[in-house]
Amino acid sequence: MNYRSFVETHLKVKNRAGNEWQCLCPFHDERDASFSINVQRGLFICYACGEKGAFPKLVEHITHPNGVEPTCVTAFLLTYR
């Protein structure tokens, strides 16, 4: 599974423009898509709450919102890459 598959599975995608996808932000509640992710590079930013980063941070937040050991995130990323 790749970045695209993970995003389609775990986020509510509102708009796709090439590799730049607009989604509802997983870091806060919202009705309009302010979360932008590049599904090729694995980088994201939310223009509403300011969260930004790389794919591992997103995976960690979605799969273990209360925290997780980095080794678990690494193993998970190897599965989705």
N, C-alpha and C positions, 0 to 999 in steps of 0.2 A: 504494500500500500504506500502511496506517495502523499505529498502535502495536499494535493487536490482531493484525494479520497478522504483524508482525515478531516479537512475543512467541510466537505459535503456531508460527512457523517455527523460531525459534532457541532457545527454552527449553522445558523439560519442565514443562508446566502440570499441576498436581495438583488444583486446585480453583478454581472460578469463582464469585464472589458479586457479581453486578453488574459494576462496573468494577474491583473489587479482586480480583486473581487471585493465587493462591499457586503458586509454582514452586520448582523446585530452583535453588539459587543458582549463577550462572555464575562467581562469584568464588572459590568453594572447593568441595571435594567434600562431598557430603552425600546422605543417603538420605531424610530427611524434609524437606518443603518449609518452609523458614524465610524464603524470599524473597517479599516482597509487592510487587506493582506495580499502580499505578492506570493502567489502559490508556486512560483518557480524558485524564488530566492528564499522563501520561508521567513520573511520579515513582515511585521504588522505594526499598526498604529491606530489608536482610537482618538479621533479628533474631539470627542466630547469629554472623556475622563483623563486623557493624556497617557494612558498605558501604551507602551511601545516595547519592541524587543524582537527577539528571534524565536523561531519555532519551538525550541525546548521550553522556553518560559510559558508559551501558550499551552503546550501539551501538559506541563506540570499543573497549571491552573485548572484546566478542564478535567483532567483525570484524577487529580488529588488536590482539591481546593484548600484543604487544611494543612498542606505540606507533605513532602515526600523526600526520601533520600535521593541524592543525585544519581546514584547507581541505578535506581529504579527508572528514572527518567531516561538515562542512557540506554538501558535495555529496551524500553518502550520505543525510543526513536529508531533503534536498529530494526525494529519490526516494521515501522511505517516508512522507512526510507526506501 
